[in-house]
Amino acid sequence: MAPSKSKQAASSGCNCKKSKCCAGGVTGWLKIFAILLGVLAPIVYYLEQNLNRFYIFDLDHLHDLSKRSIAAHGNDTRAIVKYIVDELTSKVELKPYINTDEEWVFNNAGGAMGAMYIIHASITEYLIIFGTAIGTEGHTGRHTADDYFHILTGTQVAYTPGKYEAEVYPPGSMHWLPRGEVQQYKMPEGCFALEYARGWIPPMLFFGFADTFSSTLDFPTLWRTVVITAREMIANLLKGKF
């Protein structure tokens, strides 16, 4: 005797109730996603329109500070960095948000390799010393923040597709990479810079961490970078610095 349809359905492990349950689960998750999107979208839009309110660093001051540090110490990069950090911590409004511990870590991103010292990190800004004593070259990344690269020692060159000449940035100059744009860059020899980014910083971290998983596999350095960055961001959030 042939098995009944009900037995066939049971043996197949599928029935209408189960299908409705699965469909209901997917629908439920879609509803939750839609609610979260509806709640978060206006918040993100509001914050985007008011990002300037969260910035504590002044573009003109950082550029002037970079040039004065070079004028005071020439090619002595160590002294230049100290000059910059000392002045930033001398300002009452900035001192609580400055990391004065020179915690240098390697940074591999976009194929380029250098080292960085995180002076400040928050949700909307970061300020670091980035550079290398032996030179490097790579992809700038396409970021959610404007990036201002103040050259302290050495020279940086940059290239944009379609152009036939390189952009050259000597000490005292600033290389501005607008949010969403991208370039190839090179530090032919020893070059260090005061790098300032303002905008949405957390999405930039994926670019900064990607080379660890795709090439270097240097997880101790990644761990140290994450610890320092998270520590500074959380500490600044607790101080009311978004």
Helices and strands as residue ranges (DSSP letters): H 5-11, H 16-49, G 51-54, H 59-73, H 77-90, G 95-97, E 104-109, E 112-121, E 125-132, E 136-139, E 145-153, E 156-159, E 167-169, E 174-177, E 184-187, E 191-199, H 204-211, I 212-216, H 219-238
